[in-house]
Amino acid sequence: MINKEKLKKAYDLGYRTMQINILDIGVSYALDMFNYTYPAGEPYKGSLESYYYMKGEFDALFNAVEEAA
């Protein structure tokens, strides 16, 4: 059974962590770090919980880029 609360916590943690990274190193370097960790074109091999963490990171980056535009 999927624990939606656990997945939301993973997403929220990923989002907050990436926000901190963006503040510390900037959007460009945070994006580089994200792309290094999750290379484009390679299948994702992690757990569902870590996928939600990654999605939180991605959404934080996306929102930061949107705000900067």
N, C-alpha and C positions, 0 to 999 in steps of 0.2 A: 504494500500500500504506500502511496506517495504522501509524504508529510509536507503539506503545503506551507505550514508555518516554518519548518526547517529550511525549505527552499527560499522563502521570503527573507529569512534571516541571512542566508548565504548571499542573496542578491544585494540586500542592504549593506552588508559588510563589504562586498566588492565595490559597490558604488561609493561608499565613504572612503575606502582605501584609495581608490583612484582619485577622488577629489583631493585628498591629502597629497598624493603624488603630483597632481597638476599644480597645486599651490607650491610645492617644494621644488619641482624641476621644470615646470612649464608644460604646456599642452604638447608641443612638438616632441619633447623627450619622453613624455608619458605615452604618447602614441607609438613612438619607436619601441619602447619597452613592451607595450601591449603586443605589437606585431612580432617582436622577437619571441615572446612567450607563447603566442598563438599564431604561428605562421599561416599566412593565407594559402589556401589550396591543400592543406594537410587535414585529413579527417581528425575530428576531435576524439580523444581517447579517454577523457576523464569521466568522473561520476556525474550524475544528474545534479548533485549539490554543487560540485565545482563548476558545472556549466552555468548555473544560475549566478555564481560568484563572478564568472567571466562576463556574463551578460550585464551584470551591474557595473562592472568596470567599463564595458563598451558604452553603455548608456551614459555614464558620467563623461566619457570622452566626447561622445556625440553631442551632448548638451553643452559642453564647454566650447566646442567648435561652433555650434549654432549661435551661442552668445557672443562669440568673438566676431562673427560675420556681420 
